[in-house]
Structure formats: C-alpha cells, structure tokens
Amino acid sequence: MSTPFNLSRALARITRPAVRGSMTALALIAGIGAAVADDAVLGEVLVTAQKRSENVQDVPSSVSVFGGEQLERLNAKSLVDYAAYLPGFNINSGGTPGQTTIVLRGVAPVGPGSVVGTYIDDTPLGSSSNYARATIYALDLLPDDIERVEVLRGPQGTLYGAGAMGGLLKYALRNPDLEQFSARVGGETFDIQGAGDMGWGARASLNAPLVTDKLGVRFSGFTQTTAAYSDNAFTGREDINEVEQTGGRAALLWQATDNFSVKLGGLWQRTKGDNNNYTTLELTGIDPPTGQPTLGEATAFHPLDEPFRKDLDFYSLTLNWDVGGGSFVSATSYSDTQTVSLQDASQIFGSLYSLLTGGLVPDGNNAFTLGLDLEKWTQELRFASVQGERFEWLVGAFYTEEKSGNRQESVAFDVNNAPIAIFAPFFAFAELPTDYQEIALFGDATFKFSAAFDVTVGLRWAENEQEFRQISGGAILPTADVPAVPRKTS
C-alpha cells in the first residue's frame, strides 16, 4: 500500500525549533497557592475511571480529579492551566485552546494516532483513524458546566481501547437536578501581561425540575474573549492573537423509575483564534547572554496571519438500568467536529518558487491550510456486577463508525500577498477522505483478598477496518486519485 502524501508532516519536520506554549504562561492567575492548599484535604470524591461510580481512593490506577468548584477557584480555563497542577500531565500547545497534544507520563504520540483518549461522560471524542490528526487537536472544553475533570495515567486499553494506551482525559458534565430550581449568571474580566485590552467572559445556567424527582432539564451558555498579547514584528501589527470561545449545553434527565433513567444531552463549542501563539527562534534569533528570543517571547515574525477555528457539535443518549443483580448502561453519541488552521509556510514552500521556475518567479509567501472534518457515531453496552462484593466484574461491547476528511492546501503568493498565477489555484494539495469502523468486546474482574489487597484482570478484543482515498496535485505533488484502500486489523 502506498504511503499518503502529508504536506503538514513535511512542514513540521522542516520548520520551527520554536517556543510553543510559552506565551500562554504569561497569563496572570491569582491565588493559585492558596487554592491548591485548600484542596489538599478532600472528602469522598466519586469518579467513573473504571466505568462505574466509586471513591477515587478505591481506584487501583493513578487518577487525578478536578471538581468544578476547584476549577473556578484556580481560574483554570484550559488544558494548559490543568497541566500546572497535575504531575505527569503535559501539554504541547500552539497557544490557542484546541491546538493541543496531551502527553501523560512522558507517553507522547509518535504518529498521527491518539495515545491519550478523551471522553465526555461515557462517550469518546476525537478520531480513531490515523488520517484525522487526532493527536494535535485534543478537546479543550471551557469548564463552565463541568462537574469534574478526571485524568487517568497509564494504559487504559482494556476498558477504553487502543486510543487510550497512554491514559485518559474525561469530562464529567453536571446532571439536571430533579428537586431544586436554580439559575446562575456570572461574568469576569482578566488581565494578561502584554495585552492591549482586558479579557472578559460571561456565563449563565438554568436548572428546572419539570416533574419533581422524575424529569428535569438544564441549560447553560458561555462566551469568553482572551485578549491578544502577541505582536508581529514582520508586519508591524500589535495584539494579533485574540481568542474567542462560545458555546452552550442542554441536558434532559428522566428518572422513569427508581431503577431506570434516561439522559439526553447536547453540547456545542466554537473556538476562533486570530493567530497562533509561538515564537520561531530561527527567524527571530536568540540573545546569547540570556538565551531568550531577541524580539521577546511574545513576538512573532511571519508575513501571513495564522488563524485557527474549531467547531464541535456533540449529542449523547445514556440509559442506566439497575436490574438487581447488576447495572446495565447503554451510551450512544454523535459528534461533528470541524477544524481549520492556517500556517505561514513562506520559509519552506515560498522559498521554492525561483528554483521551480528557473528564476522566472521570485520567492514569495505561502499559506498552508489544514482542514479536518469528522463525523463520529459510537455505541457502547455494558453490564456490571453489584458493587461492594468481594468479587466484582464488568463486561461490555463497543462500536464506532466515523467519516473524516483531511485536506491540506498550499497557496502561493508574491511578497505583496497577490496570488501567483502560474501556481494557481494550489501550489500543492493533498486530500485523504477516510471511513473507519471498529467493534470491540471487553471485560475485567476484580477479586478482593482483603481491604488492602485485590487483583484485577482484564481483556479486550477489537477489530477495525478503515479505508482511505488519496487525492493530490499542484506544482510539487503528482496529480493522483488513488481509489479507497481497505485495511482490517484485530
């Protein structure tokens, strides 16, 4: 099977010994030490790390938990913020929320496939395919309607699959309260070092029992603008990297009987960044005495803007049924994720114009755009034994089907940013539409020899099949349209 063309991989391989994520650290977060100290003593904290609700102290693997109120006190708004308080949890980021790669315990992806899974409640987010670039665009939710964030370190493949071999990030959302009506409205302003304006945010939530103890709904919405603090020394523009995040959530909970419940939910989030946040050291230079970028950490140097956008629509249906001898869960989800990022490739592709035309066309600017589309269905069924027994077990089945698009485009411009006709419409492009299906069976069992010692064994069998079509063309890539190639592994 042929290897697909990947312009972005070539671009990453050639460019940027850069300072990534350092600009984000300039945000001033007050009261961190006091907040961490306050949370050092915790009562019982329930988590679902092993796909059942249990005290975090009873979970055999390494788990860290952030409660929603704790996140508010820490003013933690993104994965970069969480990383400051979680041992072994690291983020490689372009600065904009959503342009992040999660690294747990030093386990980083060596290819495009994910090694750290991301879940919302009982359902996974992100692609399982190697061609949808799941590793570099991890879900980064604003924590405005989150009950808690769980981080599981180490392999979680038995219960969560191959995409969680390095660990798992799980967002647990707040359920509707079936007893009390509540409403909440809030706002904030915040300062960022070097920013020309103040950042601000606003949020609101409403919880309403429709039938007491039986039926309730919850709605929430948020918006946040992070002020720009980066300048572009090449263009002379200041404050180029403003970020806007907006979104909302709706949830309905029906407690049909004491033993059976239905939860329906929808979540939407939009992230829009005007520019990436990094400094390219090979272009700005380093001051030898200090080892710092010559133009400063918060100064970029590129002729083209590098906007980023990520849109997420997520819907889920969860059934919980206590059948006496155990509990049955059905978790269904559909998600639609669209990601578009632009990268200034002038130093790489723009430097080829003269070479390719024998000097007829001078070198110029080049805009590289990566567009990723993902539609994903998932269905999981599982049955767990009664908790608190000496012998506990869980069995389940999982199915996912996804369609993804990966389009990479390179467009040639002269130094005045006018399109170059000889290279129009694309200097190069590659497209990899992909279909992916997976089915899995899993189970684990725990025997408790004593309160201090137990043994857990687990097993997972999975089979996946994916097909991708390869389309390419332009000045530096051969024109090709390779038919879909099926691949099956188990």
C-alpha positions as CSV (number, residue, x, y, z in Angstrom):
1,M,0.0,0.0,0.0
2,S,1.3,3.4,-0.9
3,T,2.1,6.0,1.8
4,P,-0.2,9.0,1.6
5,F,1.2,12.5,0.9
6,N,1.2,14.6,4.0
7,L,2.2,18.2,3.5
8,S,1.7,19.2,7.1
9,R,4.1,16.4,8.3
10,A,6.8,17.7,5.9
11,L,6.2,21.2,7.1
12,A,6.5,20.2,10.7
13,R,9.7,18.2,10.0
14,I,11.4,21.2,8.4
15,T,10.4,24.1,10.5
16,R,10.1,25.6,13.9
17,P,12.5,25.0,16.7
18,A,10.0,27.3,18.3
19,V,9.0,28.4,21.8
20,R,5.5,26.8,21.9
21,G,3.0,27.4,24.7
22,S,5.4,29.9,26.5
23,M,3.1,32.8,25.6
24,T,0.2,31.2,27.3
25,A,2.1,31.0,30.5
26,L,2.1,34.8,30.6
27,A,-1.4,34.8,31.8
28,L,-1.6,36.1,35.4
29,I,-3.6,33.7,37.6
30,A,-4.1,34.9,41.2
31,G,-4.4,32.9,44.3
32,I,-3.1,29.6,43.0
33,G,-1.1,28.5,46.0
34,A,-4.0,29.1,48.4
35,A,-6.5,27.3,46.2
36,V,-4.2,24.2,45.9
37,A,-3.7,24.2,49.7
38,D,-7.5,24.4,50.3
39,D,-8.0,21.3,48.2
40,A,-5.3,19.2,49.9
41,V,-7.9,17.8,52.2
42,L,-10.8,16.1,50.4
43,G,-13.8,14.1,51.4
44,E,-15.2,11.3,49.4
45,V,-14.7,12.0,45.7
46,L,-16.6,9.8,43.3
47,V,-15.1,9.1,39.8
48,T,-16.0,6.8,36.9
49,A,-12.5,5.9,35.9
50,Q,-13.4,2.2,35.8
51,K,-16.8,2.8,34.1
52,R,-18.6,2.6,37.4
53,S,-19.1,5.2,40.1
54,E,-16.7,4.7,43.0
55,N,-14.5,6.5,45.5
56,V,-11.3,7.8,43.9
57,Q,-9.3,6.2,46.8
58,D,-10.6,2.7,45.7
59,V,-9.4,3.1,42.1
60,P,-6.2,1.0,41.6
61,S,-4.8,3.2,38.8
62,S,-3.4,6.7,39.1
63,V,-6.2,9.2,38.9
64,S,-6.3,12.9,39.4
65,V,-9.6,14.8,39.8
66,F,-10.6,18.5,39.5
67,G,-14.0,19.4,40.7
68,G,-16.0,22.1,39.0
69,E,-15.7,24.5,42.0
70,Q,-12.0,23.8,42.3
71,L,-11.5,24.7,38.7
72,E,-13.3,28.0,39.4
73,R,-11.1,28.8,42.4
74,L,-8.0,28.0,40.3
75,N,-9.3,30.1,37.4
76,A,-8.3,27.1,35.2
77,K,-9.9,27.6,31.8
78,S,-7.9,25.2,29.5
79,L,-5.7,22.1,29.4
80,V,-2.6,24.3,29.7
81,D,-4.0,25.5,33.1
82,Y,-4.7,22.0,34.3
83,A,-1.1,20.9,33.5
84,A,0.3,23.3,36.1
85,Y,-1.3,21.1,38.9
86,L,-1.1,17.6,37.5
87,P,2.1,15.6,37.9
88,G,3.0,13.8,34.6
89,F,0.4,15.8,32.6
90,N,2.0,17.9,29.9
91,I,0.6,19.9,27.1
92,N,2.3,20.8,23.8
93,S,0.3,23.8,22.5
94,G,0.2,26.4,19.8
95,G,-1.3,28.6,22.5
96,T,-4.9,28.6,21.2
97,P,-7.3,26.2,23.0
98,G,-7.9,23.2,20.8
99,Q,-4.4,23.2,19.3
100,T,-3.0,20.8,21.9
101,T,-1.3,17.5,22.2
102,I,-1.7,15.7,25.6
103,V,1.4,13.9,27.0
104,L,0.8,11.7,30.1
105,R,3.8,10.3,32.0
106,G,6.0,11.1,29.0
107,V,4.0,8.9,26.6
108,A,3.7,11.1,23.5
109,P,2.3,10.1,20.1
110,V,4.9,9.0,17.6
111,G,2.4,9.1,14.7
112,P,-0.9,10.7,13.9
113,G,-3.0,8.2,16.0
114,S,-4.0,9.1,19.5
115,V,-2.5,7.6,22.6
116,V,-4.5,9.6,25.2
117,G,-8.2,9.2,25.0
118,T,-10.8,12.0,25.5
119,Y,-14.3,11.3,26.9
120,I,-17.4,13.3,27.7
121,D,-19.2,11.3,30.3
122,D,-19.5,7.8,28.8
123,T,-18.6,8.5,25.2
124,P,-15.3,9.1,23.3
125,L,-14.4,12.2,21.3
126,G,-11.9,12.5,18.5
127,S,-11.0,10.2,15.7
128,S,-9.7,6.7,15.9
129,S,-8.2,6.9,12.4
130,N,-4.6,7.5,11.7
131,Y,-5.5,10.1,9.0
132,A,-7.7,12.5,11.0
133,R,-4.8,14.0,13.1
134,A,-6.5,13.4,16.5
135,T,-3.2,13.9,18.4
136,I,-2.7,17.6,17.7
137,Y,-6.3,18.8,18.3
138,A,-7.4,17.5,21.7
139,L,-10.7,18.6,23.0
140,D,-10.3,21.7,25.3
141,L,-13.6,22.5,26.9
142,L,-14.3,25.6,28.9
143,P,-15.2,24.3,32.4
144,D,-18.4,26.2,32.9
145,D,-20.9,23.3,33.2
146,I,-18.4,20.6,34.2
147,E,-18.9,18.5,37.4
148,R,-15.3,17.3,37.4
149,V,-12.3,16.5,35.2
150,E,-10.7,13.1,35.6
151,V,-7.2,12.3,34.4
152,L,-6.2,8.7,34.3
153,R,-2.5,8.0,33.9
154,G,-1.1,4.8,32.3
155,P,-2.6,2.3,29.9
156,Q,-6.4,2.2,29.8
157,G,-6.7,0.0,26.8
158,T,-8.9,-2.7,28.4
159,L,-11.8,-0.5,29.1
160,Y,-11.2,2.4,26.7
161,G,-9.4,0.9,23.7
162,A,-6.1,1.4,21.8
163,G,-6.6,5.2,21.7
164,A,-6.0,5.4,25.5
165,M,-2.8,3.4,25.8
166,G,-1.1,6.4,27.4
167,G,-4.0,7.5,29.6
168,L,-7.4,9.2,29.5
169,L,-8.9,12.7,29.9
170,K,-12.6,12.6,31.0
171,Y,-15.0,15.5,31.3
172,A,-18.0,14.7,33.6
173,L,-20.8,17.1,33.0
174,R,-23.4,18.3,35.5
175,N,-26.7,16.4,35.6
176,P,-30.0,18.1,35.8
177,D,-31.2,18.4,39.4
178,L,-34.7,16.8,39.7
179,E,-35.5,18.6,43.0
180,Q,-34.5,22.2,43.0
181,F,-34.8,25.1,40.6
182,S,-31.6,27.2,40.2
183,A,-30.3,29.9,37.9
184,R,-26.9,31.4,37.8
185,V,-25.4,34.3,35.9
186,G,-21.7,35.4,36.1
187,G,-19.0,37.4,34.4
188,E,-15.4,38.3,34.8
189,T,-12.6,40.4,33.4
190,F,-9.0,39.4,33.5
191,D,-5.7,40.9,32.6
192,I,-2.9,39.2,30.6
193,Q,0.7,40.5,30.6
194,G,1.4,42.5,27.5
195,A,-2.2,42.6,26.3
196,G,-3.6,45.8,24.9
197,D,-7.1,45.1,26.2
198,M,-8.8,43.3,29.1
199,G,-10.1,39.8,28.5
200,W,-13.6,39.0,29.6
201,G,-16.1,36.2,30.0
202,A,-19.8,35.7,30.7
203,R,-21.8,32.6,31.5
204,A,-25.3,31.6,32.6
205,S,-27.1,28.4,33.6
206,L,-30.6,27.3,34.4
207,N,-31.8,24.1,36.1
208,A,-35.5,23.3,36.2
209,P,-37.3,20.3,37.6
210,L,-40.3,19.7,35.3
211,V,-41.7,16.9,37.4
212,T,-40.2,16.7,40.9
213,D,-37.9,13.6,41.3
214,K,-38.9,12.5,37.8
215,L,-38.0,14.9,35.0
216,G,-35.6,17.9,34.8
217,V,-33.7,20.0,32.3
218,R,-30.5,22.0,32.5
219,F,-29.3,24.7,30.1
220,S,-26.0,26.6,30.1
221,G,-24.2,29.0,27.9
222,F,-20.9,30.8,27.9
223,T,-18.6,33.2,26.0
224,Q,-15.1,34.2,26.6
225,T,-12.7,36.5,24.8
226,T,-9.0,36.2,25.6
227,A,-7.2,39.5,24.8
228,A,-4.4,39.5,22.3
229,Y,-0.9,39.9,23.8
230,S,1.4,38.9,20.8
231,D,2.9,41.3,18.2
232,N,4.1,40.5,14.7
233,A,7.5,42.2,14.1
234,F,7.3,41.3,10.4
235,T,4.1,43.2,9.6
236,G,4.3,45.7,12.5
237,R,0.9,44.7,13.8
238,E,0.3,44.6,17.5
239,D,-2.1,42.4,19.5
240,I,-2.6,39.8,16.8
241,N,-3.7,36.7,18.8
242,E,-7.2,37.3,20.3
243,V,-9.2,34.1,21.0
244,E,-13.0,33.9,21.2
245,Q,-14.8,30.9,22.7
246,T,-18.5,30.5,22.7
247,G,-20.8,27.5,23.4
248,G,-23.7,26.0,25.2
249,R,-25.2,22.9,26.6
250,A,-28.7,21.4,27.1
251,A,-29.5,18.2,29.1
252,L,-32.6,16.4,30.0
253,L,-32.8,13.7,32.7
254,W,-35.8,11.4,33.1
255,Q,-35.8,9.2,36.2
256,A,-38.5,6.8,34.9
257,T,-38.4,4.5,38.0
258,D,-36.0,4.1,40.9
259,N,-34.1,1.7,38.8
260,F,-34.2,3.2,35.3
261,S,-33.1,6.6,34.0
262,V,-32.6,8.3,30.6
263,K,-30.3,11.2,30.0
264,L,-30.2,13.2,26.7
265,G,-27.7,15.9,26.1
266,G,-26.3,18.2,23.5
267,L,-23.1,20.3,23.7
268,W,-21.8,23.0,21.3
269,Q,-18.5,24.9,21.4
270,R,-16.8,27.2,18.9
271,T,-13.2,28.3,19.2
272,K,-11.7,31.0,17.0
273,G,-8.2,32.3,17.2
274,D,-6.8,35.2,15.1
275,N,-3.3,33.9,15.2
276,N,-1.1,31.1,16.6
277,N,0.9,31.9,19.7
278,Y,4.6,31.0,19.2
279,T,8.0,32.5,18.5
280,T,10.1,31.0,15.7
281,L,13.6,31.2,17.0
282,E,15.3,30.5,13.7
283,L,13.6,33.8,12.4
284,T,13.7,36.0,15.5
285,G,17.1,34.9,16.8
286,I,18.3,34.3,20.3
287,D,20.1,36.7,22.6
288,P,23.2,34.8,23.7
289,P,23.6,36.2,27.2
290,T,20.0,35.5,28.2
291,G,19.1,32.6,25.9
292,Q,15.8,34.4,25.2
293,P,14.3,35.3,21.8
294,T,15.8,38.5,20.5
295,L,12.4,40.1,19.8
296,G,10.8,38.9,23.0
297,E,8.8,35.8,23.9
298,A,5.5,37.4,22.8
299,T,6.7,38.5,19.4
300,A,6.0,36.6,16.2
301,F,7.7,37.1,12.8
302,H,5.8,36.0,9.7
303,P,4.2,37.8,6.8
304,L,0.8,35.9,6.9
305,D,-1.8,35.6,9.6
306,E,-2.3,32.1,11.1
307,P,-6.0,31.8,12.2
308,F,-7.4,28.8,13.8
309,R,-11.0,27.6,14.2
310,K,-12.6,24.5,15.8
311,D,-16.3,23.8,15.9
312,L,-17.8,20.9,17.9
313,D,-21.4,19.6,18.0
314,F,-21.9,16.7,20.4
315,Y,-25.1,14.8,21.2
316,S,-25.5,11.8,23.6
317,L,-28.1,9.4,24.9
318,T,-27.4,7.4,28.1
319,L,-29.6,4.7,29.6
320,N,-29.0,3.4,33.1
321,W,-30.9,0.4,34.4
322,D,-30.4,-1.3,37.8
323,V,-31.6,-4.9,37.3
324,G,-31.0,-6.1,40.8
325,G,-28.1,-8.4,40.1
326,G,-26.1,-5.6,38.5
327,S,-26.4,-2.5,36.4
328,F,-26.8,-2.1,32.6
329,V,-25.6,1.0,30.7
330,S,-26.2,2.0,27.1
331,A,-24.2,5.0,25.9
332,T,-24.9,6.4,22.4
333,S,-23.2,9.5,20.9
334,Y,-22.9,11.5,17.7
335,S,-20.3,14.2,17.2
336,D,-19.4,16.6,14.3
337,T,-16.1,18.3,14.6
338,Q,-14.6,20.8,12.1
339,T,-11.1,22.2,12.4
340,V,-9.4,24.6,10.2
341,S,-5.9,26.0,10.8
342,L,-3.6,28.2,8.6
343,Q,0.2,28.2,8.9
344,D,2.6,30.5,7.3
345,A,4.8,28.3,5.1
346,S,6.7,31.1,3.3
347,Q,10.1,30.0,4.7
348,I,9.6,26.4,3.3
349,F,7.3,26.3,0.3
350,G,7.7,30.0,-0.6
351,S,11.5,29.5,-1.0
352,L,10.9,27.0,-3.9
353,Y,9.3,29.4,-6.4
354,S,12.6,30.6,-8.0
355,L,14.0,27.1,-8.0
356,L,11.0,25.5,-9.8
357,T,10.7,28.3,-12.4
358,G,14.4,28.7,-13.2
359,G,14.4,32.2,-11.6
360,L,11.3,33.5,-13.6
361,V,9.2,33.7,-10.4
362,P,10.9,35.2,-7.3
363,D,10.4,33.5,-3.9
364,G,7.4,34.8,-2.0
365,N,4.9,33.9,0.6
366,N,2.9,30.7,1.1
367,A,-0.2,29.9,3.1
368,F,-0.7,26.3,4.2
369,T,-4.2,25.3,5.3
370,L,-5.2,22.1,7.1
371,G,-8.9,21.3,7.2
372,L,-10.2,18.4,9.2
373,D,-13.8,17.2,9.3
374,L,-15.0,14.4,11.5
375,E,-18.4,12.7,11.9
376,K,-18.4,10.0,14.5
377,W,-21.1,7.6,15.9
378,T,-20.4,5.5,18.9
379,Q,-22.5,2.9,20.8
380,E,-21.4,1.1,24.0
381,L,-23.3,-1.5,26.0
382,R,-22.0,-2.8,29.3
383,F,-23.2,-4.8,32.3
384,A,-21.5,-4.5,35.7
385,S,-22.0,-6.6,38.8
386,V,-23.2,-5.3,42.1
387,Q,-20.6,-3.1,43.8
388,G,-19.2,-3.8,47.3
389,E,-18.9,-7.5,46.8
390,R,-15.7,-9.5,47.2
391,F,-15.8,-10.4,43.5
392,E,-16.7,-7.7,41.0
393,W,-16.8,-7.8,37.2
394,L,-17.8,-5.8,34.2
395,V,-18.4,-6.9,30.5
396,G,-19.2,-4.7,27.5
397,A,-19.3,-4.2,23.8
398,F,-18.3,-1.1,21.8
399,Y,-18.9,0.0,18.2
400,T,-17.8,3.2,16.4
401,E,-18.2,4.4,12.8
402,E,-16.7,7.6,11.5
403,K,-16.1,9.5,8.4
404,S,-13.3,12.0,8.3
405,G,-11.8,14.4,5.8
406,N,-8.2,15.6,5.8
407,R,-7.5,18.4,3.2
408,Q,-4.1,20.1,3.0
409,E,-3.7,23.1,0.7
410,S,-0.7,25.2,-0.1
411,V,-1.4,28.5,-1.9
412,A,1.4,30.6,-3.5
413,F,1.6,34.4,-3.1
414,D,4.2,37.0,-4.0
415,V,5.7,39.3,-1.4
416,N,2.7,41.6,-1.7
417,N,0.4,38.7,-1.0
418,A,-1.0,38.7,-4.5
419,P,-1.7,35.1,-5.9
420,I,0.9,33.8,-8.3
421,A,-1.0,32.8,-11.5
422,I,1.5,30.1,-12.6
423,F,0.9,28.2,-9.3
424,A,-2.9,28.8,-9.1
425,P,-5.1,27.6,-7.7
426,F,-2.8,25.5,-5.5
427,F,0.9,25.2,-5.1
428,A,0.2,21.8,-3.7
429,F,-2.8,20.0,-2.2
430,A,-3.5,16.5,-0.7
431,E,-6.8,15.1,0.4
432,L,-7.4,11.9,2.4
433,P,-11.1,11.1,2.9
434,T,-11.4,8.2,5.3
435,D,-14.0,5.7,6.6
436,Y,-13.4,3.9,9.8
437,Q,-15.3,1.2,11.7
438,E,-14.4,-0.6,14.9
439,I,-16.1,-3.3,17.1
440,A,-14.8,-4.4,20.4
441,L,-15.6,-6.7,23.3
442,F,-14.1,-6.1,26.7
443,G,-14.3,-7.1,30.3
444,D,-12.5,-7.1,33.6
445,A,-12.8,-8.8,37.0
446,T,-11.6,-7.9,40.5
447,F,-11.1,-10.2,43.5
448,K,-10.6,-8.6,46.8
449,F,-8.5,-10.7,49.1
450,S,-8.6,-8.1,51.8
451,A,-9.3,-4.4,52.3
452,A,-5.7,-3.7,51.4
453,F,-5.1,-6.2,48.6
454,D,-7.0,-7.1,45.5
455,V,-6.2,-8.5,42.0
456,T,-7.8,-7.2,38.7
457,V,-7.5,-8.9,35.3
458,G,-8.9,-7.5,32.1
459,L,-9.2,-8.4,28.4
460,R,-10.2,-6.5,25.3
461,W,-10.7,-7.8,21.7
462,A,-11.1,-5.4,18.9
463,E,-11.3,-5.4,15.1
464,N,-11.2,-2.3,13.0
465,E,-11.4,-1.6,9.3
466,Q,-10.5,1.7,7.6
467,E,-10.5,2.9,4.0
468,F,-8.8,6.0,2.7
469,R,-8.8,7.6,-0.7
470,Q,-5.7,9.6,-1.8
471,I,-6.1,12.7,-4.0
472,S,-3.2,15.1,-4.7
473,G,-2.0,17.6,-7.2
474,G,-0.2,21.0,-7.7
475,A,3.2,22.1,-8.6
476,I,5.2,19.9,-6.2
477,L,3.0,16.9,-5.9
478,P,1.9,14.4,-8.7
479,T,-1.7,14.5,-9.8
480,A,-3.3,11.4,-8.4
481,D,-6.6,10.0,-7.4
482,V,-5.9,6.6,-5.7
483,P,-9.1,4.6,-5.0
484,A,-10.1,3.6,-1.5
485,V,-7.8,1.1,0.1
486,P,-9.3,-1.2,2.8
487,R,-7.3,-2.1,5.9
488,K,-8.5,-4.5,8.6
489,T,-6.7,-5.2,11.9
490,S,-7.7,-7.0,15.0
